[in-house]
Structure formats: structure tokens, C-alpha cells
Amino acid sequence: MSEAGGRGCGSPVPQRAPWSLVAATAAICLVSATSVWTVGAEPMSREEKQKLGNQVLEMFDHAYGNYMEHAYPADELMPLTCRGRVRGQEPSRGDVDDALGKFSLTLIDSLDTLVVLNKTKEFEDAVRKVLRDVNLDNDVVVSVFETNIRVLGGLLGGHSLAIMLKEKGEYMQWYNDELLQMAKQLGYKLLPAFNTTSGLPYPRINLKFGIRKPEARTGTETDTCTACAGTLILEFAALSRFTGATIFELQVRKIRLKDYERPAQLEYARKALDFLWEKRQRSSNLVGVTINIHTGDWVRKDSGVGAGIDSYYEYLLKAYVLLGDDSFLERFNTHYDAIMRYISQPPLLLDVHIHKPMLNARTWMDALLAFFPGLQVLKGDIRPAIETHEMLYQVIKKHNFLPEAFTTDFRVHWAQHPLRPEFAESTYFLYKATGDPYYLEVGKTLIENLNKYARVPCGFAAMKDVRTGSHEDRMDSFFLAEMFKYLYLLFADKEDIIFDIEDYIFTTEAHLLPLWLSTTNQSISKKNTTSEYTELDDSNFDWTCPNTQILFPNDPLYAQSIREPLKNVVDKSCPRGIIRVREESFRSGAKPPLRARDFMATNPEHLEILKKMGVSLIHLKDGRVQLVQHAIQAASSIDAEDGLRFMQEMIELSSQQQKEQQLPPRAVQIVSHPFFGRVVLTAGPAQFGLDLSKHKETRGFVASSKPYNGCSELTNPEAVMGKIALIQRGQCMFAEKARNIQNAGAIGGIVIDDNEGSSSDTAPLFQMAGDGKDTDDIKIPMLFLFSKEGSIILDAIREYEEVEVLLSDKAKDRAAILKGKMIPSYIINSNPEMENEEQPSSENDSQNQSAEQISSSSQEVDLVDQESSEENSLNSHPESLSPADMDNAASISPSEQTSNPTENHETANLNGECTDLDNQLQEQSETEEDSNPNVSWGKKVQPIDSILADWNEDIEAFEMMEKDEL
């Protein structure tokens, strides 16, 4: 993500310093910074660092070797089934597959990693394979963004290090810029994507046929993400300066490729960046997530630093570092000021609406924002980087990995983890900036978790659900391109690397581009005089490489003092109070607004507050209550905004309640030889039988029942006695199957789907319902597997006869599973050096949304936008509108119409535990409010007409937020 050199100390550098001065100070920064934290923290010995570095090397060999053995020349490895993922031969995964172009993606993405890890001979062999086998002229539609950062960036990174090795005189003596020529070929193939009136590229392109041709099967898209359009400048500029073909950086031909004779003044990548800058929301200086490539209208108006926007900000700052153009730094500083003003709510980073930046757009964060602390290190803003990184680390310690999305109170929102490297990236840059050995321990934890939970016989498998430990049959190319690079550099000393890493800048895919490109084939001025900039206080941006006296005020325990208050942030959920202080501090002296989670329909005071906010209760004939907001009836514009926020919160809460009614997924873990607990299958739960979340797991050998459908008395009771019975779905109720196997003496049951080829790759989590009768007589646990996952167990039986499994609420630790058994020590200790690579492979489940990941867009709660009356409506029951009891669709009996005292009690405890922190933050917030004239934006009273004019825009943004996906 960030520049190899990082930022953090050294001599002051003027904001508009030429590139050479910036590059020259990069190394100085790191040398000085790494000595800052040696006092007060226990240093890691050289021997332990070398041991961990060697472990990273072995892990890379395991991943890369299995890709080359089982997958190459396919784009990616499927580590559970030990085969390559070929586009069109596997079930479609939607947009994820747009990264695959039948061009050996993982090999190209791994080229410069091989050199960083000192595998120069393997690098030379890999380059020869790329030149011999890779075809860039395939009839396949690919993502312009992914192809640029992974393939074009991979080829350029490989070329950068190939010429470096050639200059050293030992390796690559035969190399004659062949990778660069491939990069140039690919660059020309991507250019037609920019044939739009705005200059923003189409999101996809056909490598063979380009755009819009009938055979291209693309070119009809209208929208793209901000990061997709704004993450091109580094690779395109490097390609121009490596080749001298200025069409990529400084286009001398018209954007409209059909007319080659007409001149033009703007380069492709720069024109896209310029257009995004011009389309920013001028009052907030924020950009949205999705934009129309033809009109420039924002399609999604929420703004953050995570998915959809992340690398746009990254490339503005890095383009300044690599290209020396002041305009990029000015733009970045303007955006950064807006981010810290509106999105940053330390330690959280929460999306807001670009037109109403004081209004949070969602109550959860996605995993991609983990790159941002590393970018803040490059910026030189260390304190918030430490805070956010520590918060993320606490989430990881709770779940072993960072979930794809998690809420502000740190519950899992989306449970997958595709082995993303962004957190490792920020860990590396924080260590480089501070030298604090704490970050070495963080890196050690990442290594242990990868080996313990993600390592499988054929590589490393993504986590399908961090709560259960189940796997997904994918190992993305970025895992090899970034994760091992950052982890190795974290533990490596300068002498461990065969070249000076400070001479390069990292792209967003961690590919290395040499800083000397800054003075090669320069064809642009260093000052952009075509763009206007808003007035901005530059006091925070005097230096691009701030002095350590500013960052670290002579206190070697500075970073520790920042981290310490966040140690228990995940368990105590104190950030909820932080958000509350943030929102309420703008109403000094006023009573805090009513929150949806606190609302009780029987409380007269609450009803009065609703009336003030323009919200009324309408009793329907069926006994339900409809909440309706008339903004024009609110007592003031501020009350109207509070009412809007209340309605949005109520929808969020009801949506969450709907999700919580779903049972979480369960795990089937194969524990017998040769799997030893390393294969975990995601299983659907049953609404009857033994609850595995409340009772000890069930362990036993499996046996097929006869009849296989389990719909009558078993004819082989001796075979299933004391075992876990396998039965097929169909022909009778699940409860009937459970009773039949239980009567035969089975200790558990696994129902396998009768729909051949079904898989959690393409189907949502399945729950087995009862038969409408009393099922209390069923005492054994029952789980459901789709056909693909069930075949793994059936295949294992055919090959090994006796297969033992563990039925549990989530995967268990291998040491606990195998205690007392004679097995290889590496299975328990996760010592990869002793692993036998000949162990049989296994197949597992793949991508799927778990119970907490079901899209909230399916909710039955109505938010009605009536143009004539400007209303919001929310249906519920009069006595059941407390968060714990809220139900969107089902009727509630009078006996159920009570509040949840447990939740209220828990909230009281949280408030008690966090009182000092809340008070401190409120005082700090009030101080900042007094000292910052810009904060008064939130206090201004908008006229009712303004509220009404923004109403449709609010509803549209919120509904889009409800439907969005990573």
C-alpha cells in the first residue's frame, strides 16, 4: 500500500519539495525513527527475528510451491481441492472472478515477491515461464482496476527488479526488457476502456476485443467505483517513463481512439484523477463510492476510506512522491483534512454522507480500511495511525482474523476473511516509523494465526467464517503478492535484503517501482495550474517528512500510551460512547437526542420526543404500529435531522434483529488421519435437537444409514450405533430422519443435500426446520451439508474407510482435538518445517454469506418516501420497539410486548465502565469545538426548505447503503 521508505522523522522538507529531496529524506526518516522506541519496550532478539523471517519464507514456499504444482498455469490455486481455478470451469463468484484473465495471475503477481524474499533463482525461472506461457490476448472480460494493479503492476515490478539484478551482474544477464514489452502490450489493451466523455474508464474490458463490440460482451456499464478509476496513475506513469511511450502518462492523441489525428492534452490516468477531483463534494471535500462514468453523477453518496475509495487517496499521495507534482499533494491534503474532520472518529473510521458529513452512513466498517494507518504513516500523522491499528488488532485477537466487516460495537457483520494483507501492511509501516518492537509481536501473531487456522495441505485457504473457522476454497493472488512481502520485511534487517528497499515505492498491490523514475522522461509540469483549490489551513502540512520532535515528543512510551486505553476496546465496546459524544457534542447544553436502541413505545417522554422530531405512531388494524416521520412537522431543522437519524437507526436495529433470529453456522471438522482437524466444513444448523452452542461438541466416526434417506426404520442399526449417521436429504421431514437414526443408536446426524453439485459457493446458509410438532424428543445434534461439502466426507470414507468428525459450533484447536494421540508434532504446533507435503488433499466449502451476512436489503420494514408528504414509515408493534424485541414481520402477543431488561442492564454497565473515557472525550470534543471554527457547521440551523430538498437524497443514499456489498 504505502511507500517503502515511509514517513516519520528526519529533516523538515518543504511541502512542495522536488521529488529528489523527498526521496532522499525517506531513508533518513526510517533510520532515525527506528531508534525512537528502543527504550521502554522489550526488544526482539536478532535470533528470534531471523527465525520468524525463515518461517515466513517457508510459508511462502508452501503457498507458491502448491500453486506451481497444482494450479499453474491457471490464475489461482484452489487450496482445498488442490487444483487451479480456471475462469468458466468453476461456479461464477460474480465480480470476484473479474480479476481472472487466464494469464497466470498468481505467478505474475508474485514476481517481485520472489526477489524481496531473496529467491533470485526462482525469480529467473518464473520470468522465463511468464515469457513462455502467458498470453495477454484472451477472449475474456476482466476488471480494468484489478488487471492494472495486479498484472500490469506485477509485470512492471518484475521488470524493475530484473534490471536491478542484471546490473548486479549475477542473475538475469539474458534479460532484454521482455517483461516491459508485455506490460506495454497490456497497457495498450487497457486504453480503450478510457473512451468515455468523462475520461473515467469503463470498469471492465475484453482483452481481445476491447469495448462495445458485440463479441466484447462489455461496454454497457455506467458506473464504476472511485478507487477503480483513481488507482491507475502509478502504473501508467511508470509504463510511460520506462518505455518513453507518453500516451500512457501524457497522451498526445485524442481520447477517442477512433480518431487518431485529433490532438489532446490530457493523459488517461491523470484525466480520470482530474475528473474525480472536480466532482468532489465541494462543501465537504469528500468523494462518494460509486460514480457514473458518463455523467459524473455520484451513484453512491457515502464516503469513507475503505472499499470502493481506499486506493484513490493512496495514489494521490504516492503520485506526488513518485512524480513530484504538487497538485497531487494539495489534493491529498485537502481530502485528508476532510477525512480527519468527518470520517475519523478515533479509533473508528466510519462512512458518512458526502453532502451531510456529520451524518454517519453506516454503523459498520470493512476490512479494507486496515490500509489507512499505513497511509497515515506515509503522511506523517502517527497518533491516529496507532489508534486505528490497535483497534483493528483487538478485533483480530478476538476472531483470529479481521472479518470482512464488523460493527461499531465489534460484532461480526460479514464473517469472511480472504487472507487480506492490509493489516500486515500497516503493521510493517508502523514498525518502520516507530521501531517499536510491539509491532514485531503483532506480526508474530499474524504468522501464528495463518499457520494455525488457514494452512491446509495444498496452501493457505481463505476463511469462510472467522467465527467457526471454516475454510473457503480460494487463495487470492494478493496473498502472495503482499502478505509474505510485508511480513518478511517486518522481520528482516537491511542486510537480509539484496537491494535497498528504500529506493522503491510500493503500489497498492505492493509491487515495487523505482524512485528514479521521477527524473526519467518527464513530460509534465510540476504545478497543475488548471485546477482550483479550496482555501485550506496548511498548518498541518508544513513538512512532508515531519520531525521526530513533533511526532514523538521525547517520550519512548508515546505509542504505548496511545494504545493502552484501547486494549479492552473490543470487549467493552466503549467506542459506542465515542460515537455518541461525537454526535452530541454539537448540541452543547441540549439534552442528547433519543436513540432507537433506547426507545420504548410505552414511555410518554419518548413519545413526546418523537412528536418533536416529527415522528408519529399510527395504530394499524392488525395490531401493529406504523412509525411515520413528517419532516415539516418537526419543531426545528435540527429536530428533523434527529428524526431522520432515529428512523435510520430503527431500520438498522430491526434489520439486525432479523439477522439474529437466524441460527449461526456450525462446523464439521474432520479429525481422523490424515486430516487431523485441518479441514473444516461449514454446516447448516437445525432448529431442533442438541444445541451445539450450549453443549459440548459431539465427536464420532461416521457411517451411512440404510436406507440412505433415513425415512424409515434403519436396517443397519449396528452400523450406526454410537456413530454419526450420514443421511440424504429428501422424501421426508428432517425431524423424522433424526428420530429414525436416534432410535438406531446414532449419537448425531449429518444430512447431505440430494441436489447434486449444490455448494455453499452459490447457496445461502441452510437451516433445517422441524416438522411442526414437538421436537423435544430429539436429543442428538443434526447438521446439514451441501452436496459438495458432503462429498468430501463420502470420498474420505471410500479412501480411508474410517473417518472421524467433530460436530461443534466452531472449529476446535488442533492440540485439543489430538491430545493423547500419536501424531506428527507439526500438526499440533503448526510447525511448517516438519510438514509432509504428500498428505492427501481435501475439498471444502467456498464463498457464502453466513447468517450475519444476509443482505439487509431483504428486510420487510418499509421506509416510504412520499414526494407529496415527505414521509418515512416504519411498521412495528406498539410494545415491541425496543431493540432486543423488535420483529419486522411476525405478530407479537401481549405477553411478549415488553422491553429487554438484560440489554438495558448491559448498556448501563458499559456506560459505567466507560464513564471516564466518555467524559474525557466529551471534554476533548468540546475543546476542539471551541478552537475549530469549522466545527460550527454542525450547529448551524438549516431552514425547513433545505431539509425537505435533501430528503429524497437522504433516502436514496440510505437505501443504497442498505444494499451495498464489499
N, C-alpha and C positions, 0 to 999 in steps of 0.2 A: 504494500500500500504506500509506504512513505519512503522518502529519500534515504539512501543508505547512510549518508552522513548524519542525518538527524539534526536537531537544533537543541540548544540548551545552555551554551555558555560561549565564552570567547570574547574577542574584541567587538565593540559596537560596530555594526555595519549600517550605513545609511539605508533608508527604506528603498531608495531607488539605486542601490549599488549595482554595478555591472555584474554579469554572471560570474566572471573570473574571481572577483572579490568574494562573492557569496560562496562559490565552490571552494575557494582557498580556505575560508574560515570553517568549512564543515568539519574537516579533520581536527582542527584546533578545538572546536566545540566538544567533540567526543573525548579527546584526550584529557581535557580539563575536567569534564563532568564526571568521568568515571572515578575520579578520586574524591568526589564530594562526600560519598556516603560510606566510606570505609570505616568511619568511626561510629560506634553505636549499633552496628549490625554485625551479626556473626558471618564472617566471610566464608565462602565455599572454597574448599581446598582445590588446588590445581588438579590433584588426582581424581577427585570426585567429578570435577567439570569434564575432564578427559573421559571418564567412564560414561558419563551421560552423553557426551558427544559421540562416543563409539556406539552407544545404544541407539542413538538417532540414525547413525549410518546403517546399522543392522536392520532397523525398521524400514528404512528406505529400500534397502536391498530386498526385503521381504515383499514390499509393495511393488516395486519396479520389476523385480525378477518374476513375480507371478503374472504381472501384466504381459511381459515379453513372452513368457512360456505359454500362457493360457489364452491370451486375448489378442496380441499383436497379429496382424495389422489393424484390428478393429480399433474404434475410437477409445473405448473404455473397457475396463475389466468389470465383470460381474463376479464378485469375490465369493459369493455363496454357492454359485453353480459352477464356478471355475471355467468360465467361458467369456468370450468377448461380446460386448454389446454392439450390435450392428443395426443401424437405423433401418426400420421397416421389418426386421425379423423378430422384434420383441414388441409387446403391447405398448402402444403410444403412451408416453408420460406427459403429453402436452408440450408446453413451451420449453420444458427442461431439455427435450430432445433437440431443440434448435441449435444447441451447441455442437451437435454431432454432424460431421460433414463427410464421413468416410475418408478422412485424411490423417488417420493415426494420431488423433488429438492428444492422447496421453504422452506419446513419445515426443511430439513437438513441444508440448507444454513442459516437459521435464528436461529439456536440453541444457539450459544454463544451471539447473539444479545440480546436474552431474558434475559440473566444473566447480561450483561452490563447495560441494562435498568431496572435492579432490579425486573424483573418479574420471580422470582425463582419458584413460584408455577406453572406458565405457562410453565417454562422450564422443570420441572419434568414431567408434563403431556405430553409435546412434546416428551421427550425422551422415555416415555412409548409407545407413538404412533409409533415412529420410530422403536422400537424393535418389536412391534406387527405387523406392517403393511408393512414395507419396504422390498422389495425383490430386491436383487442385482444380480439375476441370470436370467435376462430378455433377450429374443432374440431381442436385439435392438442394432444398431450401434451407438456409442457415440463418442464424441471428447475426446481423452486422456487428452488433456490440460484442458478442461472445467470440466471433471469429477474429475481430480486431484484437481484443486483449489477449486471447489465448493462442491463436495461430500466428497472426501477423506479429504480435509481441514475442511469441516463442521463437519464431524464425529470426527476428532482429536480435533478441537476447542471445540466441545461439551464435549468430554471426559476430556479435560484439566480442564474445569470449573466444570464438575461433580465431579471430585475427589477433587477439591478445596472446593466445597460446602460440600462434605461428611466429609472432615477434620474439617470443622467448626462445625459439629455436629447437624445441624438442618434439612437440606434437603438432599435428595439422600442417605439416610442411607442404602437403599436396593441395591444400585448400586454396581456392581461387574465387572466393565470393559467391559460391554456388547457393548458399542459403539466402544471401541477399537477393540474388536473381529470383528465387522462389518468392521471397517477400514482395518484390516488385511486381511479379505476376499476380499475386494475390491482391495487392493494392489496387491494381487496375481493375480487377474483377469486382472490387467493392465500390468503385467510383460511381457506377450507375445508380446506386442507392441514393445518391445526393441530388438526383434530378427532380427536385421539388421547388416550388416557388419560394419557399422559406429558406432553403438550404439545409433544413433538418433532414437527416437521412431516413429512408424507409427502414422499418425495424428488421426486415428480412430481405434476402436476395437469393436468387438461384445462381449457384456458382458457374453453371454452364450457360444459362440463357438470360441471366440478368433480371430485369424488372419489366413487368407489364406484358411481355409476350405471352401468348396463350400457353406455350409449353413451360413458361417460368413458374406458373402456379403461385404467383405472389404479385405484389404491387397494388393491391386493393386496400391495404391497411391505411387508416387515417391517423392513428395515434402511436406515439412512442413515449418511452419514459425519459425523464430528464437526464439520467445517467447514461442511457443508451445513446443519446445524441451528444452528450457533453463529455464523453470519455474516449476521444479519438486523437486529440492534439499531440500527445507524446509520440504515439506510434507513427502517425502520419508525418510529423515533423522530422522524426528520426529517419524515416524512409527517404524523405526528400534530401536530407543532409548527407545520408550515406551514399545515395545514388546520384545526387545532383539533379534529379527529376523534380523540378519545383512544382509540378502540377499537384502534388500531394499537400505541400505546405503553402506555397504561393501559386495559386492557379493562374496560368496565363491564357487559359482557354475558357470559353463560356460554360457555365454550369450546365446548360442544356447541351448534352453531349451530341445531339443530332446535328448541331451546327458548330463545326469546329473552327470556323473562320471568325466568329464574333469574339472580341476580346472581353476579358473580365478581370476584376481587380482583387477578388477575394478568394482565399484558399478554402477548400472544402471544410476541413475540420474547424478552422477559425471562423468561417461564416456561421457554422452551427453554433459555436460558442457565443458569437456576437448576437445571434438571434435570441438565444436563451437569455442573455443578459438584458437585451432590450425588452423582453417580455416579463421580466421580474415584476412582482407587485411593488409599485413604486413607494407606497407608504410604509410597507414593512421590509422591503428589500429581500423578500423570500421568493422562492420559486416553488411551483407545485410538483406533483409526482409525475403526472402524465399530461402531454401537450399534443394538440392537433398539428400534424406536420405540414398541413396546407394553410390553415388559417392562423395558427399561432395561439388559438384559444386554449386556456387551461381546461383539461378534461377532469382531472382530479386536483382539487384545490387545497389538499392538505400538504403540509410541508414538514420535513424532518431531516435527519442525517442518515437514515437507514435505507432500506430497499427502495430503489427507484430514483434516488437522488445522490447517494453517497459519493460515488467517484467523480461526479461533476465538481463538487467542491475540492476534492483531492487534486484533480487535474488542473484547476485554476492555479493553485499554489505551486504545483510541480512544473507547470508550464513556465512560470516565472523563473524557477530555479534553473531549468534546462535551457530556456530560450532567452532569458534576460529581458523580457518585455514587461515594462512597468504596468501596463494596463491589466495584466493578469493578476498582479499582486493587489492593485487597487480594487479590483472586483472581488477578489477573495476576502480582503479585509472588510469590505462593505457587507458581504454575506456573513462573515464570521461575527461581526458586530450584531447582526440581526439574530443569528443563531444563539449567541450568548444572552441576548436580551429576551428572547421569546421562547426558544426551544429548550435551552438548558435550564433544568430545574434540579440542581445538584442533589444527589448524584445521578438523577434521571435525565433522559433526553426524550421529550415527549412531542409528538407531532402536534402542530397547531394549524389553524386555517390561515391561509396567506392574507386574506382580507380582514380577518379578525384574529390577529396573532395572540391575543390574550385568552382565546378560547381553545382549549385542548380539543384535538380532533379525534383522539382515541385514548383508551386507558391501558394500552399495552405497547411494548417495544419489540422490535425484531432484532434478530441476532446480528444482522449486517452492520448495525451501528457500532459493533465492537471495534471497528477500524478507527473510530473517531479519536480515541485517546492517542493513538499513534500519530494522527494528523496534527493533533494539538501539540505534540512534542515537536514536530517539524515547524509548527508555528511559533513555538517557544512559550506556550501557555501551559505550564506543568501542573498547577494545582488542580484544575478541573479534570485534567487527564488522569491524575492519580485517583480522584474521587470516583469517576465513572468506571475506571478499570477495576477498582476494588469492589464496587457494587457488582460488577459482572462476575468477578472471581467468587464472590459469596454465592451467587446463583449457581455457578459451576460446582462449587463444593457441595451444594445441596443435591444436584441432579447428575453429577459426574461430567456432564457436558452442558453447553449452553443451548437451551431449547430454541427452536426457530423463532418463537415469540413467547413472551411472558408478560404478565400483567404488572401494574404498578405496585401491587402487594405481593409480587413474585410467585404467583401461581403459573403453572404451565398453560399457555394459550394455544400454541402449536407445538407438538411434542417431538417432531423430527429433529435430527441433527445430522446433516450430511458431511460431517467432518470438516466444518468450515475453519479456515486458518486466521480469521481476522483478530481473534483474541490473542493468539500466539504472536501475531504481528505487532500488536500494541504492547505486549509484554516485552518483546525484543527492544522496541524503540524506547520504552520507559527505562529499561535497564541501561541502554546506551546513553540516555540523557542523565541518569542519576547515579549509575554504578551501584545501586542498592541491591545487595545480594538477596533481598526478599523476592525479587523477580526471577532469580535463578530457581528458588524454591517453587515458585508458581509454574515455571517451565517444567520442573521435575514432576509436578503433579499432572501436568498435561501428558507427559510421556507415560506415566504410570496408568492413567485412565485409558489412554489409547491401547496400550498393551493388554490391559485387564478386561476391557469391555468391548473394544472394537476389533481386536485382532482375531482373524479366522484363518484356517489353513491356507487359503488362497489369497491372502492380502489383508486389507482392513475394510470392514463393512460399515456403512453409514448406520446410524441408529434410527430405527423406525419410531421408537418411543423411548425417550430418556427415562420415563417412569418405570417401565417394565424391563428395559434393557434389551428389547427385541431388535433384530437387525433388519436392514434393507439391502437388497441385492444390488448395490451400487458403490463404486469408488470413483468419485469425480476426478478429473484430471487436475483440478486446482489443489487437490490434496498433495500430490507430488510436486507441483509447481511451487507451492507456497509453504505448506505446513513444515516440511522437513528442512526447507531452506532457512526459515526463521528460527526453528528450534536448534538447528546446528550452529547458526551464527550466534545464538544466545549464549552457548557454552564454549564457543571457540575463541581462542586468543588470536592475536594478529598473525602470529607465526603459523597458525594452523591452516591458514588460507593462502593459496598460492598466488593470489593477486591482491591488490589493495581495494577492498570493497568500498572505501570512501571515494573512489574515482567514478562511481556509478550512482545512478538514481534508480529506484525501484518503480516500475509501473504498478498499476493496480493489481496485476496478476503476478507481481514480484519478479518480472523479467528485468534484466539489467541493461540500461542504456548508458553509454559513457558520457561523462560531463563535457568531454572535449568537443562533443557535437555542437556545443554552444557557439563556437567560433568557426564552424565549418559551413561553407555555402550559405552564409547569412544573406537572406533576401528580404528581410522585413525590418522596418524601423523599430526602435526600442520604445517608442512612445506612440500609443494609439491616440490620435487626435480626432477620431471620428465619433467617439462615444462620449456622452456627457455623464458626469458622476454627481451623485447627490452629495451635499455637504456632510462631512463625516469627521468626527473627532479623531484625529490621528495620534492622540497622545499614547494610545496603547500599542502603536505600531512604529515607534521610532526606530527600532532596530529589527532586522530580520533574524539576527542571532543574538538574543539578549544576554547581557552579562550575568554571571552567576550570582553576583551580589543582589540582583533583582529577583532572580528565580529562587535562589536558595539563600535566605538571609543568615548566613554564617551559622546555620543550625543543622548539624548532621542528622538530627532526628526529625527534620522537617517533614519528609514523606511519611514517616511512621505516625506523626501527629495528625496528618490528614487522614490516614487510613483507619486509625484506631476507632473513631466514632462510628465507622461503617462496618465493624467486624460482625455485629449481630443484626445488621440491617435487614437481612432476608427473613430471619426468624421472627423479628419483632415487627416487621412491616411498618417501621416508622416513616418511610417516605410518604405514606398516605397523609401524615400530618404536614409534611413538607409541601405537598401539593396544596393542601388546604390553606396553609399560611400564604403560599404564593398567590392563590386566587383571592383570598380575603383581605390581604394587606392593602389592596387598592380601595378599600371601603373603610378608611380609618374612622373609628368611632362608631361604626354601624354594626348592627347585630349580624353575625355570619348568616349567609343565605341557607335556606333549608336544602339539605342533601337528600336525594332519593332514597339512599340506604337507611335514613333515619325516619322517613315519613310513615305516619300511622293515620289511617283514614278515620279513626275514632278520636283523634286528638283535635279538639276545637281550635287550638292555637295553630296547628298545622293547616287546618282548613282555611283559617284567616290569612295565613301567609300565601297559600295557593291563590286565594282571591286577589291578593295584592299583586301577584305575579301574572294575573290574567288567566289563571287556570281554574276551571270549574269542573265539578263532578256531576255527571248525568247518570241517573239510575235507570238501567235498561230493564225490560220486562222479564228477561231470563235471569235476573238477579245479579247480573254483572254491573260494573260501573265503568263508565267511559270518561277518561280524562281528556279535556279539551282546553287548548290554550288560544285565547284571542289576544294577540299582542297589543292591539289597540285599546284593550280594556285594562291593561296593566297600569299601575299607579305612576310609573315613570319608565323611561327607556332602560334604565339600569335594572328595574324590576322585570321588564320584558325580557332582557337578556338572561336574568336569573331563571325566568320561567322556561326559556328555551333550553338552558343548560339542565334544568330539572327534568324536562321531558326526555332529553337525550340520555341522561343518566338512568331514567326509569326503563328506557328501552334496553340499555346495556345490561341492567340488572335482570330484567325479565329474560333476556337472551341467555345470560349466564345461568339462570335458574333452569332454563330449558335444557342447557347442556348438562347441568349437574344431575338431572333426572336420568341421564344415561349412565349405565354402569361403565366403569373404566375397563380397558382391555386387560386380559390376563396373559400369562406366559406358559408355554410348553417348552421345557428345556430338556434336551437330550443329554443324559448324564453318563451313559454307558460308553464303553470303548467303541470306536476311537474318538468320540466327540468330547467326552469329559466336560460337558456343560458349556462348550463354546458355541453351540448352535441353539438359538432361542427363537421360537416361533410365536408370533402374535396370535392370540386366540380370542375368540368372542366369548363373553360370559353368558351364563344362564340366569334367568330371573327366579330360579328355584334351586334347591339342593344346597350343599355346603358352600358357604361364602368364604372364598379363599382369602379375602382381605381381613377376615376376623378370626380365622382359624389357621393352624399350621398347614403348610403345604402338604400335598399328597404325592408320595413317591412310589413308583412300582414299575414292573415290566408290563409291556403292552401285549394284548392278544386280540385277534379278530373274533368277533362274535358270529355265531351261526344260529339263525340266518343273519346275514350281514346287515340287513336293515334294522334288526333288533325290534321288530314289530310284533313278535310273538315270543312265547317261552323259548329260551335258548336250548339248543340241542347239544351244546358243548359246554355245560356249566363247569366241568372240571378244568377246561382250558382257561376260563376267565376268573376262576376262583382266586381271590387275593391279588388280582391284577387289574390293570386299567384297560377296559374294554374299548375296542375300536368298532364303531358302528357307522353305517352310512345314512345320510340324510334321505328323507322321503318316505312316503307310504303310510306314515302315522305321525302322531304328535311326539314332540321331543320328550315330554314328560312320560309318555308310555314307554319309550325306549329306555329312559332312565330307570323306570320301575323294573323292567324286564332284566336288565343287566344287574341291578341291585339285588334282585331275587336270586340271581345265579351266583352271587357272592363277589361281584366286582367291587373294587374299592374306589373306582372312579370311571368316568366315561369321556371319550373324545368322539364327537360326531364330525364326520368328514363329508364335505359337500358332495352331492351327487352330480353337480354340474361340472362336467369335465373341463379343465382349463381355467376354472374360476380362481381368482387370486386376489389377495389384498392389494395388489398393484392397482387394480382397476375397480374394486368394490369397497364400499364403506364398511366400517366395523359392524359385524352381525351379532345380534343378541337373541338368544333362544328364549322364547316366551313359554309360559305354562299352558295348560290345556283348559283354562277357565275354571278349574276345580281346585280344591285344596291340595297343595303340593307339599305340605309339611311332612308327609311320609317319605319324601325323597331326601336321604341323608348324605348321599355321595356327591362329590363335585362333578359338574358337567361343563365341558368346554367345546367350542366349535372351531374347526379349521376349514379353510377353503381348500379346494382340490389341490392346488399347487403346494400348499404347506403340508397337507395330509400326505401327499405322495412322497415327501421327504421321509416320513416315518415308515411308510409302506416299503419304500426302496431299501431303507436301512434294515427292515425285518428280512427282506429277501436276501440281503447280502450277509447279515450278521446273525440272523435268527433271533437272538435275544437282544431286545432293545429296552432300556430302562429310561423312563422320563420323569420329570418333576412338574407337577401342576401347581402353580403358585400365582400370586397377584403380581409379582415381578421377578425378573431373573435373580437368582441367588449367586452369592460369591462362590467361585470355584473351590476355594480352600475349604469352605463349609460343606460343600457338596461331596468332596472327595476325601474328607477326613477319615483316616483309618484304612484307606485303600492303598495298594501298591501301584502307584502311577508315577510317570516322569515328573521330576520336581518342577520343570518349567511350566507345567500346566497350572500348578498352584501359584508359583511365584511370578508368573508372567515373564520368565527369563527367556527372551527370544533367542539367545545364542545357543540354547540346547534343543531348540525345536526340530522335530523330524519333519522335513518337508514332504515326505512320502505319505503323510496321513491322508486318508480319503477325504474328498470334498463333500460338501453338503449343500442343499438348496434351502433357501429361506424365503420369507415373505418380503415384499417390497413396498413401494410408496402407497400411503393411505392416510386418510385423516382419521385420527382417533376420536374418542368421544368428546374431548375438549376441543377438537379441531374442526368439528362440523360447522359449516358456514352459518353464521348467524343470520344470513340473508333469508333463511327459510322460516324465520320466526313468524308467528301468527299475530303478533302485536301490530296494530295499524298506526302508522304515523301519517295522517291525512293532511295534504296541503291543498286547501281550498282557496282558489285565487280570489273568490269573491269575499271571503270572510277571513282569510289568512289564519286558518286553524290548524292546530296539531291535535290529534286524538289518540288516546291510549286506552284500550279496554282492559279491565281487570275486575276483581271482586272488591266490594267495599271494605271488607275487613282484612283483606289479604295482601295489602300493598306494601308490607314490609319486605325487604329484600329476601329474607330467608324463606318466606312463604309464597312469594309471588309466582303465579302459574299463568301462562299465557292463554291457554285454551280450555283446560278442563274446569269443570264446576267444582266449587269447594263447599262442603257442608258447613253449617253454622258452628259445629264443634271444632272445625279446623280454622275458623276465622280468628286467629289470634296471632299476636306477634311472636317473634322468636327471642325469648329471654336469653338464650345462650349466646346468640350473636351480640345482643346488646351488652351483655356482661363482658364478652371478649373485647368489644370495642372500648369499653371503659378501662379494661386492663391495658390495652395498647396505649390509650391516651395517658394512663398513669405512668407507664414505663417510659414514655417519650416526652413527658411534660417539659423537662429541662431543655431537650433538643428543640422542641416546638417553640418554646419561649425564646430561646436563643436565636432561632431562625427568624422568628417574627421581629425581634429587635433589629436583627441584621437587615431584614427586608425593609423595615420602616426607615432605617438609616439610609439604605440605598435609595429609597423612595424620595427622601428629603434632599439627597445630594444629587439626584439624577433628574433633570427636568423632563427627560423623555418619558419617565415612568408615568407622568401625569396623563399620558394618553389614555390609560385605563380608567381615569377618574372623570374624564370629560363626559358630560351628559349629552347623548345624541338625541336629536328630535325623533318623535314617533315616526315621522315620514321616512327617516333614514332606516329605522328598524324594519319598517314594512318593505322598503325597497330591497333590503338584504335578505328578506325572509326566504324567498324561493332559492336563493343562492345557498343559504344555510342548509335547507332541507336537502338540496341536491348533493351538497358536499357530504352531509351526514349519511345519506343513503348510499353514496358511493363508498364511504368509509366502511359501512356495514358489509359490503360485498367484496372488498378488496382481498387479494391474496398475495403472498410473497412471490 
